[in-house]
Amino acid sequence: MAPPPAAGAARRAVAAPQPRPSTRRPPLRIFEPEPRRSSRRGLSRRGQLWLAVAMVVSSLLVVVVGDAMVAEGQVRLAAVQTRIDGQSTLNKAMQTQVAGLAAPDRVVAQAISDGLTAPPSVKDLPQVPLNVPLPVPVTSAPLSKSAGVAASTTHAHSPSTATGAAKAAATTSSTSSTAAPPTR
């Protein structure tokens, strides 16, 4: 079914474009950039290239200087380690020498050659707790030095009183050794 021709013409008349008002566009122009000014706002291309090259060269120079400093530090460290090894070897040799000199057999032999003799008997002292303070010993007044010297000189001629003077001197020395230690 074809539509009637009158209806199709009416549709074409409605769908036809209407004429536009006449507005003319200005003619197109070719764009030309403005010529470069002589005042520099930034670096030229050649200047940027030189700056990049200078930065690369300076960074390589910094790396080389840093590497030289590290190498110098390593050389110093190696020298110090060599000295430490030498001193450590010397220390071990001296420790061995001291251990040999402090050996009990050598000490006893040296004591005998110096004229020392071993005691006939050895008595072990009882254990004393270190956390308990000792009481202060009671002592008598010590004899004056002049009295002790006079007693030993007056009785030195008779043999019976010489032993008495020795006992008195021993008593004087024992009382002075048991006196309380000086206070701080």
C-alpha positions as CSV (number, residue, x, y, z in Angstrom):
1,M,0.0,0.0,0.0
2,A,1.3,3.1,-1.2
3,P,0.2,6.3,0.4
4,P,-1.8,8.7,-1.6
5,P,0.3,11.3,-3.4
6,A,-1.3,14.2,-1.7
7,A,-0.4,13.1,1.7
8,G,3.2,12.5,0.7
9,A,3.5,16.0,-0.7
10,A,2.2,17.5,2.5
11,R,4.8,15.6,4.4
12,R,7.6,16.8,2.2
13,A,6.6,20.3,2.6
14,V,6.6,20.0,6.4
15,A,10.0,18.2,6.4
16,A,11.8,20.6,4.1
17,P,14.4,22.8,5.7
18,Q,13.6,26.4,6.1
19,P,16.0,28.9,4.8
20,R,18.4,30.4,7.5
21,P,18.9,34.0,8.0
22,S,22.0,35.2,6.2
23,T,25.0,35.5,8.6
24,R,28.3,35.6,6.9
25,R,31.5,34.3,8.6
26,P,34.6,36.4,8.5
27,P,37.2,35.0,6.1
28,L,39.8,32.6,7.6
29,R,43.3,33.9,8.3
30,I,46.6,32.0,8.6
31,F,47.9,32.1,12.2
32,E,51.5,33.3,12.5
33,P,53.2,33.3,15.9
34,E,54.6,36.6,17.1
35,P,58.3,36.9,16.6
36,R,60.5,36.1,19.6
37,R,61.4,38.9,21.8
38,S,65.0,39.6,22.7
39,S,64.3,39.6,26.5
40,R,64.9,36.1,27.9
41,R,62.3,34.7,30.2
42,G,63.9,31.3,30.4
43,L,66.9,29.4,29.0
44,S,67.2,28.8,25.3
45,R,67.4,25.2,24.0
46,R,71.1,25.4,23.8
47,G,71.3,26.7,27.4
48,Q,69.1,23.9,28.7
49,L,71.4,21.4,26.9
50,W,74.5,22.8,28.6
51,L,72.7,22.8,32.0
52,A,71.8,19.1,31.6
53,V,75.4,18.2,30.6
54,A,76.8,20.2,33.5
55,M,74.4,18.4,35.9
56,V,75.4,15.0,34.6
57,V,79.1,15.7,34.7
58,S,78.9,17.2,38.3
59,S,76.9,14.2,39.5
60,L,79.5,11.8,38.1
61,L,82.2,13.9,39.7
62,V,80.4,13.7,43.1
63,V,80.2,9.9,42.7
64,V,83.9,9.6,41.9
65,V,84.9,11.8,44.9
66,G,82.6,9.7,47.2
67,D,84.1,6.5,45.9
68,A,87.6,7.8,46.5
69,M,86.6,8.8,50.1
70,V,85.2,5.3,50.7
71,A,88.4,3.7,49.3
72,E,90.5,5.8,51.6
73,G,88.4,4.9,54.6
74,Q,88.8,1.2,53.6
75,V,92.6,1.6,53.5
76,R,92.7,3.2,56.9
77,L,90.4,0.5,58.3
78,A,92.6,-2.3,56.9
79,A,95.7,-0.6,58.5
80,V,93.9,-0.4,61.9
81,Q,92.7,-4.0,61.6
82,T,96.3,-5.1,60.9
83,R,97.5,-3.2,64.0
84,I,94.7,-4.7,66.1
85,D,95.7,-8.2,64.9
86,G,99.3,-7.6,65.9
87,Q,98.4,-6.3,69.3
88,S,96.0,-9.2,69.9
89,T,98.8,-11.6,69.1
90,L,101.1,-9.8,71.4
91,N,98.5,-9.8,74.2
92,K,98.0,-13.6,73.8
93,A,101.7,-14.1,74.0
94,M,102.0,-12.0,77.2
95,Q,99.0,-13.8,78.8
96,T,100.7,-17.1,78.1
97,Q,103.9,-15.7,79.7
98,V,102.1,-14.5,82.8
99,A,100.3,-17.8,83.1
100,G,103.7,-19.6,83.0
101,L,105.1,-17.2,85.6
102,A,102.1,-17.6,87.9
103,A,102.1,-21.4,87.8
104,P,102.1,-22.9,91.3
105,D,105.1,-25.1,90.7
106,R,107.2,-22.1,89.6
107,V,106.0,-20.0,92.5
108,V,106.9,-22.7,95.0
109,A,110.3,-23.2,93.3
110,Q,111.0,-19.4,93.4
111,A,109.9,-19.2,97.1
112,I,112.3,-22.1,98.0
113,S,115.1,-20.4,96.2
114,D,114.4,-17.2,98.1
115,G,114.8,-19.1,101.4
116,L,111.1,-19.5,102.3
117,T,110.0,-22.8,103.9
118,A,106.6,-24.4,104.1
119,P,104.9,-24.3,107.5
120,P,104.7,-27.6,109.5
121,S,101.0,-27.5,109.6
122,V,98.2,-25.4,108.0
123,K,95.0,-24.6,109.9
124,D,91.9,-23.6,108.0
125,L,89.9,-20.7,109.3
126,P,86.2,-21.2,109.9
127,Q,83.8,-19.6,107.4
128,V,82.3,-16.3,108.5
129,P,79.2,-14.9,106.9
130,L,79.9,-11.6,105.2
131,N,76.5,-10.1,105.6
132,V,76.7,-10.0,109.5
133,P,78.7,-7.1,110.9
134,L,81.4,-8.1,113.5
135,P,81.2,-6.7,117.0
136,V,83.8,-4.1,118.0
137,P,86.5,-5.8,120.1
138,V,87.2,-4.7,123.7
139,T,90.8,-3.6,124.1
140,S,92.8,-2.3,127.0
141,A,94.7,1.0,126.7
142,P,97.9,0.4,124.8
143,L,101.2,1.0,126.5
144,S,103.1,4.1,125.4
145,K,106.0,3.5,123.1
146,S,108.5,5.0,125.5
147,A,107.3,2.7,128.4
148,G,107.7,-0.4,126.1
149,V,111.1,0.6,124.9
150,A,112.3,1.4,128.5
151,A,111.0,-2.0,129.8
152,S,112.8,-3.9,127.0
153,T,116.1,-2.1,127.5
154,T,116.2,-2.4,131.3
155,H,115.5,-6.1,131.4
156,A,117.6,-7.1,128.4
157,H,120.6,-8.1,130.5
158,S,118.9,-10.9,132.4
159,P,117.8,-14.0,130.4
160,S,114.7,-14.7,132.5
161,T,113.4,-11.2,132.0
162,A,114.2,-11.1,128.3
163,T,111.5,-13.6,127.6
164,G,109.2,-11.5,129.8
165,A,110.0,-8.4,127.7
166,A,109.4,-10.3,124.5
167,K,106.0,-11.5,125.9
168,A,105.2,-7.9,126.8
169,A,106.2,-6.7,123.3
170,A,104.0,-9.4,121.8
171,T,101.1,-8.5,124.0
172,T,101.6,-4.8,123.0
173,S,101.6,-5.6,119.3
174,S,98.6,-8.0,119.6
175,T,96.6,-5.4,121.4
176,S,97.5,-2.7,118.9
177,S,96.5,-5.1,116.0
178,T,93.1,-5.8,117.6
179,A,92.2,-2.2,118.0
180,A,89.2,-0.9,116.2
181,P,89.8,0.4,112.7
182,P,89.8,4.2,112.4
183,T,86.4,5.7,111.6
184,R,85.8,7.6,108.5
